[in-house]
Amino acid sequence: MGRAERSRERAVPSSRIARIGSFGRLVGGVAGGMAAEGARRLASGEGISARELILTPGNVTRMTDRLSHMRGAAMKMGQMISMDAGDFLPEELSSILARLRDQANFMPTKQLDTVLKKEWGNDWRRQFKWFNPRPIAAASIGQVHKAMTRDGQELAIKVQYPGVAKSIDSDVDNVMTLLKIAGFAPPELEIEKLLAAAKKQLHEEADYTREGEQMEMYRNRLAGDKGFVVPTLHEGLTRGAILAMSFEAGTSIEDLSDLPAERINDIAGRMMRLVCRELFEFGVMQTDPNFANFRYRRDTDEIILLDFGACRTVDPVVANGYRRMLEAGLNGNRDEVLKATIESGSMMPIVAERHPERVARMIDIVINEMREDAPFDFGDRSFIPLLRDEGWEIAQDKATWAFPPIETLFVQRKVSGTALLGARLKAKVNVRRMTEEVLGKTKAFAVNQD
């Protein structure tokens, strides 16, 4: 093993005491860094700002390194905050949290063996021709290994880090306490709602039996669609903390620049159509748009879908609100778009009440783009700065600060993440025709009035 690879091998603190100690060391290290920077600034006659003291290069490294070392909910929470509340947090903090997505530490072989013995028994190796102890992927909740069974099945084995499931609630609370102490959790926001949603989602993602069931559901849903591949669950080896599935080879979906433009456009179009089907047909959505969850098989022109831990049932009210929003947009009806946007939870009523002219301009921009019966250039997106400028002005009004309903937030995350993938690929997709096609083949969901 090379030196660089050994540096990524770090044991996960699995006991409650060890994880509390890790948070303690993080807080202590940040406090020490603040004191040292404060002394330096006083000595040089510079002004002192709490935020500037916290966001020194040393403290940035401490926060990122410690959260990535802990993994589990501590690391996942940082990733979620960077995606879901990034517009409300200081740019520096959003950058710190976003860096967690690039961390890739993994368990030492001894700790991995302990986990596998607990789940499969002491003689677990007898089930395989070979099992590579070096993971092919490492994330916040677990890491993935490649293996081959005695009967020749090539598998991807996702192994959950020890202790992360039991520490979810305390980890989330500790991360938010750290942010509040640092002054990075604006009191105007109802952070408790995000906390509750984060805990619920993380508990679901830590249940690998549930994830296997969601993966099988997607396989059944897409069984007749030749454009997608979903791994096959290996039920015999799957446990609550181990997910075994067929290994599906493919390349990063971001690494397609050498393909013809027509192929890239088709791939992006398939991804966007899938999101529409999830929202209006399946009633279930994989809400994590992380690009690593999608790979591409060049020889068969298929998109490989991975990681179903973040699958959630879509609230029928939210789905129907999006349907009315799109239908009104295609018809060019600004008033109906606004009404549906509020009903779906995508905009708080107070925003439209306090900033009607800015909201009207934003809606007009979107309507004009989506009604165009031509390929939309996601790589250009010249209208984005216009929306950003209007949104920024609205965001200065603290009276409008509020998280949208949690169910809406998850859908927004997937929609915006898929649009970002389109921009990364510089794809051109006729959004109008695709939207009309999916809406025409589906109906509004029935809503329980109880």
C-alpha positions in Angstrom: 0.0 0.0 0.0 1.4 3.4 -0.9 1.9 6.3 1.5 -1.0 8.3 -0.1 -3.4 5.4 0.3 -2.3 4.8 3.9 -3.0 8.4 4.7 -6.7 7.9 3.7 -7.0 4.9 6.0 -8.5 6.1 9.3 -10.5 4.2 11.9 -14.1 5.4 12.4 -14.7 6.4 16.1 -17.6 4.0 16.8 -18.4 4.4 20.5 -20.5 7.3 21.9 -17.6 8.4 24.1 -15.1 8.3 21.2 -17.5 10.5 19.1 -18.1 13.0 21.9 -14.4 13.1 22.3 -13.9 13.9 18.6 -16.3 16.8 18.8 -14.6 18.0 21.9 -11.2 18.0 20.1 -12.8 19.8 17.2 -14.2 22.5 19.4 -11.0 22.8 21.4 -8.9 23.0 18.3 -11.1 25.7 16.8 -11.0 27.7 20.0 -7.2 27.4 20.2 -7.0 28.5 16.6 -9.2 31.5 17.3 -7.1 32.5 20.3 -3.9 32.3 18.4 -5.3 34.3 15.5 -6.8 36.9 17.9 -3.5 37.4 19.6 -1.7 37.8 16.3 -4.2 40.4 15.1 -4.1 42.4 18.4 -0.3 42.4 18.2 -0.4 43.8 14.7 -3.1 46.3 15.4 -5.7 44.7 13.2 -9.4 44.6 13.9 -11.0 41.5 15.3 -14.1 39.8 13.8 -15.4 36.5 15.3 -16.2 35.1 11.9 -12.7 36.0 10.6 -11.2 34.3 13.7 -13.2 31.1 13.1 -12.5 31.0 9.4 -8.8 30.9 9.5 -7.1 28.4 7.1 -6.1 26.3 10.1 -9.7 26.2 11.5 -11.1 25.4 8.0 -8.7 22.4 7.9 -9.6 21.3 11.4 -13.3 21.4 10.8 -13.2 19.6 7.4 -10.6 17.0 8.7 -12.4 16.2 11.9 -15.9 15.9 10.4 -14.5 13.7 7.6 -12.7 11.5 10.2 -15.9 11.0 12.1 -17.9 10.2 9.0 -21.5 9.1 9.6 -24.1 11.8 10.4 -21.4 14.3 11.3 -20.0 14.3 7.7 -23.4 13.8 6.1 -24.9 16.7 7.9 -22.2 19.0 6.7 -22.9 17.8 3.1 -26.7 18.3 3.5 -26.3 21.8 5.0 -24.0 22.8 2.1 -26.7 21.8 -0.4 -29.9 22.7 1.4 -29.0 25.9 3.3 -26.1 27.1 1.2 -28.0 30.3 0.1 -28.4 31.3 3.7 -25.0 30.5 5.1 -21.7 32.5 4.6 -19.9 31.6 1.4 -16.9 30.6 3.4 -18.8 28.0 5.5 -20.6 26.7 2.5 -17.2 26.1 0.9 -16.0 24.2 4.0 -19.0 22.0 4.1 -18.9 21.3 0.3 -15.3 20.1 0.7 -16.6 17.2 2.7 -18.1 15.7 -0.4 -14.5 15.2 -1.7 -13.2 13.5 1.4 -12.6 9.7 0.9 -11.1 8.2 4.1 -11.8 4.5 4.7 -11.6 2.0 7.5 -8.4 0.1 8.3 -8.5 -3.5 7.3 -8.7 -4.6 11.0 -11.8 -2.5 11.7 -13.4 -3.7 8.4 -12.8 -7.3 9.4 -14.5 -6.7 12.8 -17.6 -5.3 11.1 -17.8 -8.2 8.6 -17.4 -10.8 11.3 -20.2 -9.3 13.3 -22.5 -9.3 10.3 -21.4 -12.6 8.5 -19.7 -14.6 11.2 -16.0 -15.4 11.8 -15.7 -17.6 8.6 -17.1 -14.9 6.3 -14.3 -15.3 3.8 -15.4 -18.8 2.8 -18.3 -17.3 0.9 -16.0 -15.6 -1.6 -13.4 -16.5 -4.1 -11.9 -13.1 -3.3 -12.8 -9.9 -1.4 -10.8 -6.8 -2.1 -10.1 -5.0 1.3 -9.4 -1.8 -0.6 -12.8 0.0 -1.1 -13.7 1.2 -4.6 -15.7 4.1 -3.0 -16.0 5.7 0.4 -18.7 8.1 1.6 -20.2 9.4 4.8 -22.3 6.4 5.9 -20.3 3.5 4.4 -17.7 2.3 1.9 -18.0 -0.1 -1.1 -15.8 -3.2 -1.8 -15.6 -5.4 -4.8 -15.9 -9.1 -4.3 -16.6 -12.4 -6.1 -18.7 -15.2 -4.7 -17.8 -18.9 -4.9 -20.3 -19.3 -7.8 -18.7 -16.5 -9.8 -21.0 -13.5 -9.1 -19.1 -10.2 -9.1 -20.5 -8.1 -6.4 -20.3 -4.6 -4.9 -20.5 -4.8 -1.1 -21.5 -1.7 0.8 -20.3 -1.9 4.4 -21.6 0.6 7.0 -19.2 2.3 9.3 -19.5 1.0 12.9 -21.4 3.1 15.3 -22.8 5.6 12.8 -26.4 4.4 13.0 -26.6 4.7 16.8 -24.9 8.1 16.8 -27.1 9.9 14.2 -29.2 12.0 16.6 -26.3 13.1 18.8 -24.1 13.8 15.8 -26.7 16.0 14.1 -27.3 17.9 17.4 -23.6 18.4 17.9 -23.0 19.7 14.4 -25.8 22.2 14.8 -24.6 23.2 18.2 -21.1 23.9 16.7 -22.7 26.0 13.9 -24.8 28.0 16.4 -21.8 28.7 18.6 -19.9 29.9 15.6 -22.8 32.1 14.6 -23.5 30.2 11.4 -27.1 29.3 12.1 -29.2 32.4 11.5 -31.9 32.6 14.2 -34.4 33.7 11.6 -34.4 30.2 10.2 -36.4 27.4 11.7 -33.3 25.1 12.0 -35.3 22.5 14.1 -37.2 21.5 11.0 -34.0 20.8 9.1 -32.7 18.9 12.1 -35.7 16.6 12.3 -35.6 16.0 8.5 -31.9 15.3 8.6 -32.2 12.8 11.4 -35.1 11.0 9.7 -33.3 10.8 6.3 -30.1 9.6 7.9 -31.8 6.9 9.9 -33.4 5.7 6.6 -30.0 5.8 4.8 -28.4 3.8 7.5 -30.9 1.0 7.0 -29.4 -1.1 4.2 -32.3 -3.6 4.2 -34.6 -0.7 3.4 -32.2 0.6 0.7 -32.1 -2.9 -0.9 -35.9 -2.9 -1.1 -35.9 0.6 -2.7 -33.3 -0.6 -5.2 -35.5 -3.6 -6.2 -38.5 -1.3 -6.6 -36.5 0.9 -9.1 -35.4 -2.3 -11.0 -39.0 -3.3 -11.4 -40.1 0.2 -12.4 -37.4 0.5 -15.1 -37.4 -3.1 -16.2 -38.8 -2.2 -19.6 -36.5 0.8 -20.1 -33.3 -0.2 -21.9 -31.6 3.2 -21.1 -31.0 2.4 -17.4 -29.3 -0.3 -15.3 -30.1 -0.9 -11.7 -28.0 -3.3 -9.7 -29.5 -6.7 -8.6 -29.8 -7.2 -4.9 -28.0 -10.2 -3.4 -30.5 -11.0 -0.6 -28.4 -13.8 1.0 -25.5 -11.5 1.9 -27.5 -8.3 2.7 -27.9 -7.3 6.3 -29.0 -4.1 8.1 -25.4 -2.8 7.9 -24.3 -4.6 4.7 -25.8 -4.1 1.2 -24.7 -6.7 -1.4 -25.5 -6.2 -5.1 -24.3 -7.0 -8.5 -21.2 -5.0 -9.6 -22.1 -2.7 -12.5 -19.1 -1.3 -14.3 -19.3 2.2 -15.8 -17.5 5.5 -16.0 -18.3 8.8 -14.2 -21.3 10.5 -15.7 -19.4 13.7 -15.6 -16.6 12.3 -17.8 -18.4 12.2 -21.2 -16.7 15.2 -22.9 -15.4 13.0 -25.7 -18.8 11.7 -26.7 -20.8 13.2 -29.6 -23.0 16.1 -28.6 -26.1 14.1 -29.7 -25.2 11.3 -27.3 -24.6 13.7 -24.4 -27.9 15.5 -25.1 -29.7 12.2 -25.0 -28.1 11.1 -21.7 -29.0 14.4 -20.0 -32.5 14.1 -21.5 -32.9 10.6 -20.0 -31.8 11.8 -16.6 -34.3 14.7 -16.7 -37.1 12.5 -17.9 -36.5 10.1 -15.1 -36.8 12.9 -12.6 -40.2 13.9 -14.2 -41.3 10.2 -14.0 -40.3 10.0 -10.3 -42.3 13.1 -9.6 -45.4 12.5 -11.7 -45.5 8.7 -12.2 -43.6 6.8 -9.6 -44.5 8.9 -6.6 -41.1 8.0 -5.3 -37.8 9.9 -5.8 -34.2 9.2 -5.2 -33.5 12.6 -3.6 -29.7 12.6 -3.6 -28.4 14.2 -6.8 -24.7 13.5 -6.0 -23.1 12.9 -9.4 -21.3 9.8 -8.0 -24.7 8.1 -7.8 -24.9 7.9 -11.6 -22.5 6.2 -14.0 -22.5 5.5 -17.7 -21.8 2.3 -19.7 -20.4 3.3 -23.0 -20.6 0.1 -24.9 -24.4 -0.3 -24.3 -25.3 3.4 -23.9 -26.9 2.8 -20.5 -27.0 4.9 -17.3 -26.3 3.0 -14.1 -28.3 4.2 -11.1 -26.6 3.7 -7.7 -27.4 4.5 -4.0 -31.1 4.3 -3.1 -30.8 5.2 0.6 -32.2 8.6 0.0 -35.4 7.4 -1.7 -38.5 9.1 -0.4 -42.2 9.0 -1.2 -43.2 12.2 -2.9 -46.0 14.1 -1.1 -48.9 14.1 -3.6 -49.6 17.7 -2.7 -46.1 18.7 -3.7 -46.2 16.6 -7.0 -49.6 18.1 -8.0 -48.3 21.5 -7.2 -45.3 21.0 -9.5 -47.8 19.6 -12.2 -49.9 22.8 -12.0 -46.8 25.0 -12.0 -45.5 23.4 -15.2 -48.9 23.3 -16.9 -49.4 27.0 -16.1 -45.9 27.8 -17.3 -46.4 26.0 -20.6 -49.6 28.0 -21.0 -47.8 31.3 -20.2 -50.1 32.0 -17.2 -48.0 34.0 -14.7 -50.7 34.2 -12.1 -51.3 30.5 -12.1 -47.6 29.8 -11.9 -47.3 31.9 -8.8 -50.3 30.3 -7.2 -49.0 26.8 -7.9 -45.5 27.7 -6.7 -46.9 28.8 -3.4 -49.2 25.8 -3.1 -46.3 23.4 -3.7 -44.3 25.0 -1.0 -41.6 26.2 -3.4 -42.2 29.8 -2.4 -43.4 31.2 0.9 -46.5 33.5 0.5 -44.7 36.3 2.3 -42.1 36.5 -0.5 -44.8 37.3 -3.1 -46.5 39.7 -0.7 -43.4 41.7 0.0 -41.6 41.5 -3.4 -44.3 41.2 -6.0 -42.4 42.9 -8.8 -39.2 40.9 -8.4 -41.2 37.7 -8.2 -43.1 38.6 -11.3 -39.9 39.2 -13.2 -38.4 35.9 -12.1 -41.6 34.0 -13.2 -41.5 35.7 -16.6 -37.9 34.7 -17.1 -38.7 31.1 -16.3 -41.9 31.0 -18.4 -40.1 32.4 -21.4 -37.3 29.8 -21.2 -39.6 26.8 -20.7 -42.1 27.7 -23.4 -39.4 27.7 -26.1 -40.0 24.8 -28.4 -36.3 24.2 -29.0 -33.4 22.5 -27.2 -32.6 24.4 -24.0 -28.8 25.0 -23.6 -28.0 24.1 -20.1 -24.4 25.0 -20.6 -25.3 28.6 -21.5 -27.9 29.5 -18.9 -27.4 33.2 -19.5 -30.7 33.8 -17.6 -29.3 32.4 -14.3 -27.6 35.7 -13.3 -30.9 37.5 -13.8 -32.6 35.1 -11.4 -29.8 35.2 -9.0 -29.8 39.0 -8.8 -33.5 39.1 -8.1 -33.2 36.3 -5.6 -30.3 38.0 -3.9 -32.3 41.2 -3.4 -35.2 39.2 -1.9 -32.8 37.3 0.4 -31.7 40.5 2.0 -35.2 40.8 3.5 -34.9 38.7 6.7 -38.7 38.7 7.0 -38.8 36.2 4.1 -36.3 33.8 5.6 -37.7 30.3 6.0 -37.1 26.8 4.8 -39.7 25.5 2.4 -41.6 22.4 3.6 -39.2 19.6 4.0 -40.9 17.4 1.3 -40.6 20.3 -1.2 -36.9 20.8 -0.1 -36.0 17.2 -1.1 -37.7 17.5 -4.5 -36.0 20.9 -5.2 -32.6 19.3 -4.3 -33.1 16.6 -7.0 -34.5 18.9 -9.6 -31.7 21.6 -9.2 -29.0 18.9 -8.9 -30.1 17.3 -12.2 -30.1 20.7 -13.9 -26.6 21.2 -12.6 -25.6 17.9 -14.2 -27.0 19.2 -17.5 -24.9 22.3 -17.1 -21.8 20.3 -16.3 -22.4 18.2 -19.5 -23.2 21.3 -21.5 -26.3 19.5 -22.7 -29.1 20.8 -24.9 -32.5 19.3 -24.2 -36.0 20.3 -25.4 -37.4 20.7 -22.0 -40.8 21.7 -23.2 -41.5 18.6 -25.3 -40.1 16.3 -22.6 -42.3 18.0 -20.0 -45.4 17.8 -22.2 -44.7 14.1 -22.9 -44.5 13.1 -19.2 -47.4 15.2 -18.1 -49.5 13.8 -21.0 -48.8 10.2 -19.9 -49.6 10.8 -16.2 -52.4 12.0 -14.0 -52.5 14.1 -10.8 -52.2 12.0 -7.7 -55.2 11.5 -5.4 -54.8 13.5 -2.2 -56.0 12.2 1.2 -58.1 14.9 2.7 -57.9 13.5 6.3 
